[in-house]
Amino acid sequence: MPDRAKIDVSDLSGTARDAADAAYEAAKRVYERADEKLDELSQFGKDRPLLAMGIAFGAGYLIARIFK
């Protein structure tokens, strides 16, 4: 087998670890952002319940019309 085709396992392991760490950090940021948005949406529903119900009804109606 030629030398260029050999894969150094320690290099591959380090690269995989770096990629996993980067993916973990990205997922953590996305989770935190989604949690913040969910809190904001929940607060909106508590502050303006009639408007929130109207928006939900309108969205449901539009989805029903689109997928009819």
GISULKA-V314895 format. One record per residue. N is the residue number from 1. RES is the residue in three letters. PHI is phi in whole degrees, 0 to 359 (* if undefined). PSI is psi in whole degrees, -180 to 180 (NA if undefined). Layout:
# GISULKA-V314895
n->N res->RES phi->PHI psi->PSI
n->N res->RES phi->PHI psi->PSI
This chain:
# GISULKA-V314895
n->1 res->MET phi->* psi->133
n->2 res->PRO phi->294 psi->154
n->3 res->ASP phi->298 psi->-37
n->4 res->ARG phi->291 psi->-19
n->5 res->ALA phi->273 psi->-14
n->6 res->LYS phi->286 psi->140
n->7 res->ILE phi->249 psi->126
n->8 res->ASP phi->282 psi->119
n->9 res->VAL phi->296 psi->-37
n->10 res->SER phi->293 psi->-38
n->11 res->ASP phi->293 psi->-42
n->12 res->LEU phi->295 psi->-41
n->13 res->SER phi->296 psi->-43
n->14 res->GLY phi->296 psi->-41
n->15 res->THR phi->295 psi->-43
n->16 res->ALA phi->295 psi->-40
n->17 res->ARG phi->295 psi->-43
n->18 res->ASP phi->298 psi->-43
n->19 res->ALA phi->294 psi->-41
n->20 res->ALA phi->294 psi->-40
n->21 res->ASP phi->296 psi->-43
n->22 res->ALA phi->296 psi->-42
n->23 res->ALA phi->295 psi->-39
n->24 res->TYR phi->297 psi->-45
n->25 res->GLU phi->295 psi->-41
n->26 res->ALA phi->296 psi->-43
n->27 res->ALA phi->295 psi->-38
n->28 res->LYS phi->296 psi->-42
n->29 res->ARG phi->295 psi->-42
n->30 res->VAL phi->296 psi->-42
n->31 res->TYR phi->298 psi->-45
n->32 res->GLU phi->297 psi->-41
n->33 res->ARG phi->294 psi->-42
n->34 res->ALA phi->295 psi->-38
n->35 res->ASP phi->296 psi->-41
n->36 res->GLU phi->298 psi->-44
n->37 res->LYS phi->294 psi->-38
n->38 res->LEU phi->296 psi->-40
n->39 res->ASP phi->297 psi->-42
n->40 res->GLU phi->297 psi->-43
n->41 res->LEU phi->294 psi->-41
n->42 res->SER phi->297 psi->-43
n->43 res->GLN phi->294 psi->-38
n->44 res->PHE phi->300 psi->-45
n->45 res->GLY phi->296 psi->-34
n->46 res->LYS phi->286 psi->-37
n->47 res->ASP phi->285 psi->-37
n->48 res->ARG phi->226 psi->73
n->49 res->PRO phi->295 psi->-39
n->50 res->LEU phi->292 psi->-41
n->51 res->LEU phi->296 psi->-41
n->52 res->ALA phi->297 psi->-41
n->53 res->MET phi->293 psi->-38
n->54 res->GLY phi->295 psi->-43
n->55 res->ILE phi->296 psi->-44
n->56 res->ALA phi->297 psi->-42
n->57 res->PHE phi->296 psi->-46
n->58 res->GLY phi->299 psi->-43
n->59 res->ALA phi->295 psi->-42
n->60 res->GLY phi->298 psi->-41
n->61 res->TYR phi->298 psi->-47
n->62 res->LEU phi->297 psi->-42
n->63 res->ILE phi->296 psi->-40
n->64 res->ALA phi->296 psi->-39
n->65 res->ARG phi->291 psi->-38
n->66 res->ILE phi->292 psi->-44
n->67 res->PHE phi->262 psi->18
n->68 res->LYS phi->292 psi->NA
